[in-house]
């Protein structure tokens, strides 16, 4: 397809990512993934703001037009369902052969078949706050590690035939849960709706915290906010952690460290307060 035949949202999406239209390839897909992780935050602010809207409409995630509009007007990205669903649609528009993967019934990723490797699929994931700057050839390169500093992810076959596991180690410690998936199974977006609906219930992971993460490879670091804790992780593995004590301090960090001045973090905190969540409460 030529750019002038793309839907408007796809052209704007590419404009936001600052990547040109090219033929599908491993290199081009890596360029898209790297741009995505550096420009579009993994965050649940958009999910919290959609909470009331969801209650009245059962519209689980933004469609592509809304998703792209929010990139420009609100600095929003989303969690895995919003990000990887819309990224998958963009890749299909660009001519990539891709489909969904269901990891542990709680996470959506993308499987892509590339012209260079017609007999295998590669793993793509811009919605897990993980350093997937390029596709992972998990079927043929099980020892490959996706890493940044002390953050490492392995996607390797399990003893069970056809099943693969996503294992993440942060500073040498295994993060739980371990997600598994079967690339032999085919999924449609509708298959994820029960999990998406469940994710909006009070008490679920992204309904009881404030979360924002972004990569900044030009600064050789990633920045992360979990409730009132702000972390900077460098490419060499150094981690600096700061405890924020007010909404205004969070606003300043989002503006100055994340460079996301339009992200409506105050509104998201208000929703959490309504749900009985105090993000400044220290854990025991």
PAZAPA-4460 file (N, C-alpha, C; in steps of 0.05 Angstrom, whole numbers, plus 32768, in hexadecimal, padded with zeros to 4 digits):
% residues 284
    n_x    n_y    n_z   ca_x   ca_y   ca_z    c_x    c_y    c_z   seq   type   mol
   8010   7FE8   8000   8000   8000   8000   8011   8019   8000     1      X     A
   8007   802E   7FF4   8014   8048   7FF4   8009   805A   800A     2      X     A
   8019   806C   8015   800F   807D   802B   7FF5   808B   8025     3      X     A
   7FF1   8094   800B   7FD9   80A3   8005   7FC0   8091   8005     4      X     A
   7FC4   8077   8007   7FAD   8064   8009   7FA8   805B   8025     5      X     A
   7FBA   8063   8038   7FB6   805C   8054   7F9F   806C   8060     6      X     A
   7F92   8061   8075   7F7F   8071   8084   7F8D   8088   8092     7      X     A
   7F7F   809D   8098   7F8B   80B5   80A4   7F9A   80AE   80BE     8      X     A
   7F8E   809D   80CE   7F9A   8097   80E8   7FB5   808A   80E5     9      X     A
   7FB8   8079   80D0   7FD2   806B   80CB   7FE8   807F   80C4    10      X     A
   7FE1   8092   80B2   7FF5   80A6   80AA   7FFD   80B8   80C2    11      X     A
   7FE9   80BF   80D3   7FEF   80CF   80EB   8000   80BE   80FF    12      X     A
   7FFA   80A5   8101   8009   8093   8113   8026   8092   810B    13      X     A
   802B   808F   80F1   8047   808F   80E7   8054   80AA   80EB    14      X     A
   8044   80BF   80E7   804F   80DA   80EB   8058   80DD   8108    15      X     A
   8048   80D3   811B   804F   80D5   8137   8068   80C5   813D    16      X     A
   806B   80AE   8131   8082   809D   8136   809B   80A7   8127    17      X     A
   8097   80B9   8114   80AD   80C4   8104   80BB   80AE   80F4    18      X     A
   80AC   809C   80E9   80B7   8087   80D8   80AA   8088   80BD    19      X     A
   80B9   8084   80A8   80AE   8085   808D   80A1   806A   8086    20      X     A
   8093   8069   8070   8088   8050   8066   809D   8041   8057    21      X     A
   80A1   8028   805E   80B4   8016   8051   80A7   7FFB   804D    22      X     A
   80B5   7FEA   803E   80AB   7FCF   803B   80AF   7FBF   8054    23      X     A
   809D   7FAC   805B   80A1   7F9C   8073   80BC   7F8E   8073    24      X     A
   80C9   7F8F   808A   80E3   7F82   808E   80E9   7F82   80AC    25      X     A
   80FC   7F72   80B4   8105   7F71   80D0   8110   7F8C   80D8    26      X     A
   8120   7F98   80C7   812C   7FB2   80CD   8116   7FC7   80D1    27      X     A
   8103   7FC8   80BF   80EE   7FDC   80C0   80DC   7FD8   80D9    28      X     A
   80D6   7FBF   80DF   80C7   7FB9   80F7   80D6   7FC1   8110    29      X     A
   80F0   7FBE   8110   8100   7FC7   8127   80FF   7FE5   812A    30      X     A
   8100   7FF3   8113   80FE   8010   8114   80E4   8019   8120    31      X     A
   80CE   800C   8118   80B4   8013   8123   80B3   800E   8141    32      X     A
   80BC   7FF7   8149   80BB   7FEF   8166   80CC   8003   8177    33      X     A
   80E4   800A   816D   80F5   801C   817C   80E8   8037   817F    34      X     A
   80DD   8041   8169   80CF   805B   816A   80B7   805A   817D    35      X     A
   80A8   8045   817C   8090   8042   818C   8098   8043   81AA    36      X     A
   80AC   8035   81B2   80B3   8034   81CF   80BF   804E   81D8    37      X     A
   80CA   805E   81C6   80D6   8077   81CE   80C3   808F   81CD    38      X     A
   80AD   808B   81BF   809A   80A2   81BC   807F   809E   81C8    39      X     A
   8077   8085   81CC   805C   807F   81D6   805E   8071   81F1    40      X     A
   8054   807E   8206   8057   8072   8221   8045   805A   8226    41      X     A
   8050   8048   8235   803F   8033   8241   8033   8040   825B    42      X     A
   8019   8043   825B   800D   8051   8272   7FF0   8048   8276    43      X     A
   7FE6   804B   828F   7FCA   8044   8295   7FBA   805D   829A    44      X     A
   7FC5   8075   8295   7FB6   808D   8299   7F9D   808D   8286    45      X     A
   7FA2   8085   826D   7F8C   8084   825A   7F77   806F   8262    46      X     A
   7F7F   805A   826E   7F6D   8045   8277   7F5B   8050   828E    47      X     A
   7F68   805E   82A1   7F59   8069   82B7   7F45   807E   82AE    48      X     A
   7F4D   808E   829A   7F3B   80A3   8290   7F24   8096   8280    49      X     A
   7F29   807F   8275   7F14   8071   8266   7F01   8062   8278    50      X     A
   7F07   8060   8291   7EF7   8050   82A4   7EDA   8057   82A4    51      X     A
   7ED4   8071   82A8   7EB8   8079   82A9   7EAB   8075   828D    52      X     A
   7EB9   807C   8278   7EAF   8078   825D   7EA9   805B   8258    53      X     A
   7EBB   8049   8261   7EB7   802D   825D   7E9E   8023   826B    54      X     A
   7E99   802D   8284   7E81   8025   8293   7E68   802A   8283    55      X     A
   7E67   8040   8274   7E4F   8046   8266   7E4C   803B   824A    56      X     A
   7E63   8035   823D   7E62   802D   8221   7E6D   8011   821B    57      X     A
   7E7C   8005   822E   7E8A   7FEC   8229   7E9E   7FEE   8212    58      X     A
   7EA7   8006   820D   7EBC   8009   81F9   7ED7   8007   8207    59      X     A
   7EE4   7FF1   8201   7EFB   7FE8   8212   7F14   7FF8   820D    60      X     A
   7F1B   7FFD   81F4   7F33   800C   81ED   7F2D   801E   81D6    61      X     A
   7F3E   8033   81D2   7F39   8046   81BC   7F3D   8039   81A1    62      X     A
   7F2C   8041   818D   7F31   8037   8172   7F49   8046   8167    63      X     A
   7F52   803F   814F   7F6B   804A   8145   7F6B   8068   8143    64      X     A
   7F54   8074   813A   7F52   8091   8137   7F56   809E   8153    65      X     A
   7F48   8093   8167   7F4A   809F   8182   7F66   809B   818E    66      X     A
   7F72   8083   8189   7F8C   807D   8193   7FA1   8090   8189    67      X     A
   7FA0   8095   816E   7FB3   80A7   8162   7FAE   80C4   816B    68      X     A
   7F95   80CC   816D   7F8F   80E7   8176   7F9A   80EC   8192    69      X     A
   7F98   80D7   81A3   7FA2   80DA   81BF   7FC1   80DC   81C0    70      X     A
   7FCE   80D0   81AC   7FEB   80D3   81AA   7FF3   80F1   81A8    71      X     A
   7FE5   80FF   8197   7FEB   811B   8191   7FE0   812E   81A6    72      X     A
   7FC8   8129   81B0   7FBB   813C   81C1   7FBE   8138   81DF    73      X     A
   7FC5   811F   81E7   7FC6   8119   8204   7FDF   8109   820C    74      X     A
   7FF2   8105   81F9   800A   80F5   8200   8004   80D9   820A    75      X     A
   7FED   80CF   8204   7FE5   80B4   820E   7FEF   809E   81FC    76      X     A
   7FF4   8087   8208   7FFA   806E   81F9   7FE5   805A   8201    77      X     A
   7FEB   804C   8218   7FD8   8039   8222   7FE6   8021   822E    78      X     A
   7FD7   800C   8235   7FE1   7FF3   823E   7FE1   7FE0   8226    79      X     A
   7FE6   7FC6   822A   7FEC   7FB4   8214   7FD5   7FB2   81FF    80      X     A
   7FBC   7FB2   8209   7FA6   7FAE   81F6   7FA3   7FC5   81E3    81      X     A
   7FA5   7FDE   81EE   7FA2   7FF5   81DD   7FBA   7FF8   81CA    82      X     A
   7FD2   7FF5   81D5   7FEA   7FF9   81C6   7FEE   7FE4   81B0    83      X     A
   7FEE   7FCA   81B8   7FF5   7FB5   81A5   7FDE   7FB0   8191    84      X     A
   7FC5   7FB5   8199   7FAF   7FB2   8186   7FB2   7FC7   8170    85      X     A
   7FB7   7FE0   8177   7FBA   7FF5   8162   7FD4   7FF3   8153    86      X     A
   7FE9   7FEA   8160   8002   7FE5   8151   7FFE   7FCF   813D    87      X     A
   7FF0   7FBA   8144   7FEB   7FA4   8131   7FDB   7FAE   8119    88      X     A
   7FC8   7FBF   811D   7FB9   7FCB   8107   7FCB   7FDB   80F5    89      X     A
   7FDD   7FEA   8101   7FF0   7FFA   80F1   8002   7FE8   80E0    90      X     A
   800C   7FD3   80ED   801E   7FC1   80DE   8010   7FB3   80C7    91      X     A
   7FF7   7FAC   80CB   7FE7   7FA0   80B5   7FE3   7FB4   809E    92      X     A
   7FDE   7FCD   80A5   7FDC   7FE2   8091   7FF5   7FE5   8081    93      X     A
   800C   7FE2   808E   8026   7FE4   8081   802E   7FCB   8071    94      X     A
   801D   7FB7   8072   8022   7F9F   8062   802F   7F88   8071    95      X     A
   8032   7F8A   808C   803D   7F74   809C   8028   7F5F   80A0    96      X     A
   8030   7F46   80A1   801F   7F30   80A8   8021   7F2C   80C6    97      X     A
   800B   7F32   80D4   800D   7F31   80F1   7FF3   7F28   80FE    98      X     A
   7FF5   7F1F   8117   7FDD   7F16   8126   7FE3   7F19   8143    99      X     A
   7FCE   7F14   8153   7FD1   7F17   8170   7FDC   7EFD   817E   100      X     A
   7FE9   7F02   8194   7FF0   7EEC   81A6   7FE5   7EF2   81C2   101      X     A
   7FDB   7EDD   81CF   7FCF   7EE0   81EA   7FE2   7ED4   81FE   102      X     A
   7FED   7EE5   820F   8000   7EDB   8223   7FF2   7EDA   823E   103      X     A
   7FEF   7EC3   8248   7FE4   7EBF   8263   7FC8   7EC9   8267   104      X     A
   7FBA   7ECF   8252   7F9E   7EDA   8253   7F9D   7EF5   8260   105      X     A
   7FB5   7F03   8262   7FB5   7F1E   826D   7FC6   7F31   825C   106      X     A
   7FD2   7F27   8247   7FE3   7F39   8237   7FE0   7F33   8219   107      X     A
   7FDF   7F48   8209   7FDE   7F45   81EC   7FF8   7F4E   81E0   108      X     A
   8003   7F3D   81CE   801B   7F44   81BF   8015   7F3F   81A2   109      X     A
   8029   7F41   8191   8026   7F3F   8174   803A   7F2B   8169   110      X     A
   8031   7F19   8157   8042   7F07   8148   8043   7F10   812B   111      X     A
   805B   7F12   8120   805E   7F1D   8105   806E   7F09   80F4   112      X     A
   8065   7F05   80DB   8075   7EF5   80C8   8082   7F08   80B4   113      X     A
   809C   7F07   80B3   80AB   7F1A   80A3   80B5   7F0D   8089   114      X     A
   80B9   7F1D   8073   80C2   7F12   805A   80DD   7F04   805C   115      X     A
   80EF   7F0D   806E   8109   7F00   8071   8108   7EE5   807E   116      X     A
   80F3   7EE1   808F   80F0   7EC8   809E   80D4   7EBC   809A   117      X     A
   80CE   7EB2   8082   80B3   7EA9   807C   80AA   7E90   808B   118      X     A
   80BD   7E82   8097   80B6   7E69   80A5   80B4   7E6C   80C3   119      X     A
   80B4   7E85   80CD   80B2   7E89   80E9   80A3   7EA3   80EE   120      X     A
   809B   7EA7   8107   808F   7EC0   8110   80A1   7ECD   8124   121      X     A
   80A0   7EE8   8126   80AF   7EF6   813A   809C   7F03   814E   122      X     A
   80A6   7F08   8166   8096   7F14   817B   809A   7F32   817C   123      X     A
   8084   7F41   817D   8085   7F5E   817F   8074   7F67   8196   124      X     A
   807E   7F7A   81A6   806F   7F82   81BE   8077   7F9E   81C6   125      X     A
   8066   7FB2   81C1   806B   7FCD   81CA   8059   7FD5   81E1   126      X     A
   804C   7FC1   81ED   8039   7FC6   8202   803E   7FB7   821C   127      X     A
   8058   7FB3   8222   805E   7FA5   823B   8073   7FB4   824C   128      X     A
   8079   7FCD   8245   808D   7FDD   8253   80A8   7FCD   8254   129      X     A
   80AD   7FBE   823E   80C5   7FAE   823C   80D5   7FB7   8223   130      X     A
   80EF   7FB2   8224   8101   7FBD   820E   8101   7FAD   81F5   131      X     A
   80E9   7FA9   81E9   80E7   7F9B   81CF   80EB   7FAF   81B8   132      X     A
   8104   7FB7   81B5   810B   7FCB   81A0   810C   7FBE   8184   133      X     A
   810C   7FA4   8183   810C   7F95   816A   80FC   7F7B   816E   134      X     A
   80F2   7F6F   8158   80E4   7F56   815A   80F6   7F40   8166   135      X     A
   80E9   7F2D   8173   80F8   7F16   817F   80F3   7EFD   816E   136      X     A
   8108   7EF1   8164   8105   7ED8   8155   8104   7EC0   8168   137      X     A
   80EE   7EBF   8177   80EC   7EAC   818D   80EB   7E8F   8184   138      X     A
   80E2   7E8A   816C   80DF   7E6E   8163   80FA   7E62   815B   139      X     A
   810D   7E73   8152   8126   7E69   8148   813E   7E72   8159   140      X     A
   813A   7E86   816A   8150   7E90   817A   8148   7E92   8198   141      X     A
   8144   7E7B   81A5   813A   7E7A   81C0   814D   7E87   81D5   142      X     A
   8166   7E8A   81CE   8179   7E95   81E1   817C   7EB3   81DF   143      X     A
   816E   7EBF   81CC   816F   7EDC   81C9   8163   7EE9   81E2   144      X     A
   816F   7EFE   81EB   8165   7F0D   8202   815F   7F2A   81F9   145      X     A
   8148   7F34   8202   8141   7F4F   81FD   8148   7F5E   8217   146      X     A
   8159   7F72   8215   8164   7F7E   822E   8169   7F9C   822C   147      X     A
   8168   7FA8   8243   8170   7FC4   8247   8178   7FC7   8264   148      X     A
   8192   7FCD   8268   819B   7FCE   8283   8198   7FB3   8291   149      X     A
   818B   7FB4   82A8   8186   7F9B   82B7   816B   7F8E   82B1   150      X     A
   815E   7F98   829C   8143   7F8E   8295   8146   7F7B   827D   151      X     A
   8140   7F61   8282   8144   7F4D   826D   812B   7F3B   826A   152      X     A
   8125   7F35   8250   810E   7F24   824A   8116   7F0E   8238   153      X     A
   810E   7EF5   823F   8113   7EDE   822E   80F8   7ED3   8225   154      X     A
   80F6   7ECB   820C   80DE   7EBD   8202   80E8   7EA2   81F8   155      X     A
   80E2   7E8D   8207   80ED   7E73   8201   80D8   7E5D   8202   156      X     A
   80DD   7E46   81F4   80CA   7E30   81F4   80C8   7E23   820F   157      X     A
   80B0   7E1A   8217   80AC   7E0B   822F   80AD   7DED   8228   158      X     A
   80AD   7DDC   823C   80AD   7DBF   8237   8094   7DB7   8228   159      X     A
   807E   7DC4   822E   8065   7DBF   821F   8068   7DC7   8202   160      X     A
   8062   7DB4   81F0   8066   7DB9   81D4   8056   7DD1   81CA   161      X     A
   8064   7DE3   81BC   8057   7DFA   81B0   8052   7E12   81C2   162      X     A
   8059   7E10   81DB   8054   7E26   81EE   806F   7E34   81F4   163      X     A
   806D   7E4F   81F5   8084   7E60   81FB   807F   7E70   8214   164      X     A
   8094   7E77   8222   8092   7E87   823B   80A0   7EA1   8238   165      X     A
   8093   7EB6   8243   809F   7ED1   8245   80A8   7ED5   8261   166      X     A
   80C3   7ED5   8265   80CE   7ED9   827F   80DE   7EF3   8280   167      X     A
   80D9   7F02   8295   80E6   7F1C   8298   80F6   7F1C   82B2   168      X     A
   810F   7F25   82AF   8121   7F27   82C6   8129   7F45   82C9   169      X     A
   8124   7F4F   82E1   812C   7F6B   82E7   8142   7F6A   82FC   170      X     A
   815A   7F73   82F5   8171   7F72   8307   8175   7F56   8312   171      X     A
   8172   7F42   8300   8177   7F26   8307   8160   7F17   8314   172      X     A
   814A   7F25   831B   8134   7F19   8329   811D   7F14   8315   173      X     A
   8112   7EFC   8315   80FC   7EF4   8304   80E3   7F03   830C   174      X     A
   80D7   7F11   82F9   80BD   7F1F   82FE   80A6   7F0B   82F9   175      X     A
   8093   7F0C   830A   807C   7EFB   8308   8063   7F0B   8302   176      X     A
   804F   7EFF   82F4   804F   7EE3   82EB   805F   7EDF   82D1   177      X     A
   8065   7EC6   82CB   8070   7EBF   82B1   8059   7EBA   829E   178      X     A
   805A   7EC7   8287   8045   7EC4   8273   804C   7EAE   825F   179      X     A
   8039   7E9F   8257   803D   7E8B   8242   8029   7E8F   822B   180      X     A
   8031   7E86   8214   8020   7E89   81FC   8025   7E73   81E9   181      X     A
   8011   7E6D   81D8   8013   7E58   81C4   8010   7E65   81A9   182      X     A
   8025   7E68   8199   8023   7E75   817F   8013   7E65   816B   183      X     A
   800D   7E4C   8172   7FFC   7E3C   8160   7FDF   7E43   8161   184      X     A
   7FD7   7E53   8175   7FBB   7E5B   8178   7FB7   7E76   816B   185      X     A
   7F9F   7E79   815F   7F98   7E92   8151   7F83   7EA1   8161   186      X     A
   7F87   7EBC   8164   7F75   7ECC   8174   7F6B   7EE4   8163   187      X     A
   7F52   7EEB   8169   7F47   7F04   815E   7F44   7F17   8175   188      X     A
   7F40   7F31   816F   7F3E   7F45   8184   7F27   7F3E   8197   189      X     A
   7F12   7F34   818D   7EFB   7F2D   819E   7F02   7F19   81B4   190      X     A
   7F16   7F08   81AE   7F1E   7EF4   81C2   7F2A   7F01   81DB   191      X     A
   7F34   7F1A   81D9   7F40   7F28   81EF   7F2C   7F38   8200   192      X     A
   7F13   7F3B   81F6   7F00   7F4C   8203   7EFA   7F44   8220   193      X     A
   7EF7   7F2A   8226   7EF3   7F23   8243   7F09   7F2C   8255   194      X     A
   7F22   7F29   824C   7F39   7F32   825C   7F3A   7F50   825E   195      X     A
   7F34   7F5E   8249   7F34   7F7B   8249   7F1E   7F85   825C   196      X     A
   7F07   7F79   825A   7EF1   7F81   826C   7EF8   7F7C   8289   197      X     A
   7F05   7F66   828F   7F0E   7F5F   82AA   7F22   7F74   82B4   198      X     A
   7F33   7F7D   82A2   7F49   7F90   82AA   7F3E   7FAB   82B3   199      X     A
   7F25   7FB0   82AE   7F19   7FCA   82B7   7F0B   7FC7   82D2   200      X     A
   7F0B   7FB0   82DD   7EFE   7FAC   82F7   7F0F   7FB9   830D   201      X     A
   7F02   7FC6   8321   7F11   7FD1   8337   7F22   7FBC   8345   202      X     A
   7F3B   7FC3   834B   7F4D   7FB0   8357   7F5F   7FA2   8344   203      X     A
   7F59   7FA3   832A   7F6C   7F98   8316   7F85   7FAA   8314   204      X     A
   7F9A   7F9E   830A   7FB5   7FAA   830A   7FB5   7FC8   8302   205      X     A
   7FAA   7FCE   82EB   7FAC   7FE9   82E1   7F94   7FFB   82E9   206      X     A
   7F85   7FF1   82FC   7F6F   8001   8308   7F76   8008   8325   207      X     A
   7F8E   8002   832E   7F95   8008   8349   7FB1   8014   834C   208      X     A
   7FBB   801F   8336   7FD5   802B   8336   7FD7   8041   8321   209      X     A
   7FEC   8051   8323   7FF3   8064   830E   800C   805A   8301   210      X     A
   800C   8057   82E7   8023   804B   82D9   8029   805A   82C0   211      X     A
   8043   8060   82BC   804C   806C   82A3   8069   8064   829F   212      X     A
   8070   805C   8286   808B   8054   8280   8092   805C   8263   213      X     A
   80AB   8064   825F   80B4   806D   8245   80D2   8068   8242   214      X     A
   80DA   8060   822A   80F6   805D   8224   8101   8077   8218   215      X     A
   8119   807E   821E   8126   8096   8214   8143   808E   820B   216      X     A
   8144   8080   81F4   815E   8076   81EC   8172   808C   81E5   217      X     A
   8168   80A4   81DE   817B   80BA   81D9   8189   80C2   81F3   218      X     A
   817D   80BC   820A   8189   80C2   8224   8194   80A8   8231   219      X     A
   8192   8092   8222   819B   8077   822C   818E   8070   8246   220      X     A
   8173   8073   8247   8166   806D   8260   8148   8067   825B   221      X     A
   813B   805D   826F   811E   805B   826F   8114   8068   8289   222      X     A
   80FB   8073   8287   80F0   8080   829F   80D5   8072   82A6   223      X     A
   80D0   806F   82C0   80B9   8060   82C9   80AD   806D   82E1   224      X     A
   8092   806E   82E1   8083   8078   82F8   806F   8063   8300   225      X     A
   8071   805B   8319   805D   8048   8325   8053   8056   833F   226      X     A
   803A   805F   833E   802F   806F   8354   8040   8087   8359   227      X     A
   804C   8089   8371   805D   80A0   8377   807B   809B   8375   228      X     A
   8082   8084   8369   809E   807C   8367   80A7   8081   834A   229      X     A
   80BB   8091   8347   80C7   8098   832C   80E3   808B   832B   230      X     A
   80E7   807C   8315   8101   806F   8311   810D   8076   82F6   231      X     A
   8127   8079   82F6   8137   807C   82DD   814A   8065   82DB   232      X     A
   8148   8055   82C6   815A   803E   82C2   816B   8045   82AA   233      X     A
   8185   8043   82AD   8197   8049   8297   819F   8030   8288   234      X     A
   81AA   8034   8270   81B2   801E   825F   81C8   800D   826C   235      X     A
   81D7   8018   827F   81EB   8009   828D   81E1   7FF9   82A5   236      X     A
   81C7   7FFD   82AB   81BB   7FEF   82C1   81B8   7FFF   82DB   237      X     A
   81C2   8017   82DB   81BF   8028   82F3   81A1   8031   82F6   238      X     A
   8198   802F   830F   817C   8037   8315   817B   804D   832A   239      X     A
   816E   8063   8324   816A   8078   8338   814C   8079   833E   240      X     A
   8145   807B   8357   8129   807A   8360   8122   8092   8371   241      X     A
   810B   809D   836C   8102   80B5   837A   80E5   80B1   8384   242      X     A
   80E0   80B9   839C   80C5   80B8   83A7   80B8   80D4   83A5   243      X     A
   80A2   80D6   8396   8094   80EF   8392   807F   80F2   83A7   244      X     A
   807A   810A   83B0   8068   810E   83C7   804F   811E   83C1   245      X     A
   804B   8126   83A8   8033   8136   83A1   802C   8133   8384   246      X     A
   8014   813A   837D   800B   813A   8361   801B   814D   8351   247      X     A
   8022   8164   835C   8032   8177   834D   804E   816C   8347   248      X     A
   805A   815C   8359   8074   8150   8353   8071   813C   833D   249      X     A
   805B   812C   833D   8056   8119   8327   8053   8128   830D   250      X     A
   8044   813E   830D   8040   814E   82F5   805B   8158   82EA   251      X     A
   806D   8161   82FC   8087   816B   82F4   8098   8155   82E7   252      X     A
   8097   813D   82F3   80A6   8126   82E8   809B   811F   82CC   253      X     A
   8081   811E   82C9   8075   8117   82AF   807D   812C   829A   254      X     A
   807D   8145   82A2   8084   815A   8290   80A2   815A   8289   255      X     A
   80B3   8159   829D   80CF   815E   8299   80E0   8145   8293   256      X     A
   80D9   812E   829F   80E8   8116   829B   80DC   8105   8285   257      X     A
   80C2   8102   8284   80B5   80F3   826F   80B0   8103   8255   258      X     A
   80AF   811E   8258   80A9   8130   8242   808D   812A   8236   259      X     A
   807A   8126   8248   805E   8120   8240   804C   8135   824D   260      X     A
   804E   814F   8245   8040   8164   8253   8022   8163   8250   261      X     A
   8017   8155   823C   7FFB   8154   8238   7FEE   813C   8246   262      X     A
   7FFE   812A   8251   7FF3   8112   825E   7FE2   811A   8277   263      X     A
   7FC8   8114   8277   7FB6   811D   828D   7FB9   810D   82A6   264      X     A
   7FD0   810E   82B3   7FD5   80FD   82CA   7FC4   8105   82E2   265      X     A
   7FBE   811F   82E5   7FAE   8128   82FB   7F92   811B   82FB   266      X     A
   7F87   8119   82E2   7F6C   810D   82E0   7F6D   80F0   82E7   267      X     A
   7F82   80E2   82DF   7F85   80C6   82E6   7F87   80C1   8304   268      X     A
   7F96   80D3   8311   7F99   80D1   832E   7F7E   80D5   833B   269      X     A
   7F6E   80E7   8330   7F53   80EC   833B   7F41   80D4   8339   270      X     A
   7F44   80C5   8322   7F34   80AC   831F   7F3D   8098   8334   271      X     A
   7F57   8095   8338   7F61   8083   834C   7F57   808A   8368   272      X     A
   7F56   80A4   836E   7F4C   80AD   8388   7F2E   80A4   838A   273      X     A
   7F1F   80A7   8375   7F03   809F   8375   7F00   8082   837A   274      X     A
   7F14   8072   8370   7F13   8055   8374   7F1F   804D   8390   275      X     A
   7F27   8060   839F   7F31   805B   83BA   7F4F   8054   83BB   276      X     A
   7F5D   805C   83A5   7F7A   8056   83A4   7F8A   806F   83AA   277      X     A
   7F9B   806E   83BE   7FAD   8084   83C5   7FC9   807D   83BB   278      X     A
   7FD1   808A   83A5   7FEB   8082   8399   8003   808B   83A9   279      X     A
   7FFE   809C   83BE   8014   80A5   83CF   8017   8094   83E8   280      X     A
   8006   8081   83EB   8007   8070   8403   801F   805D   8400   281      X     A
   8030   805C   8414   8048   804B   8413   8040   802E   8419   282      X     A
   804D   801C   8409   8048   8000   840E   8055   7FF7   8428   283      X     A
   8047   7FE4   8435   8052   7FD9   844E   806A   7FC6   8448   284      X     A
***
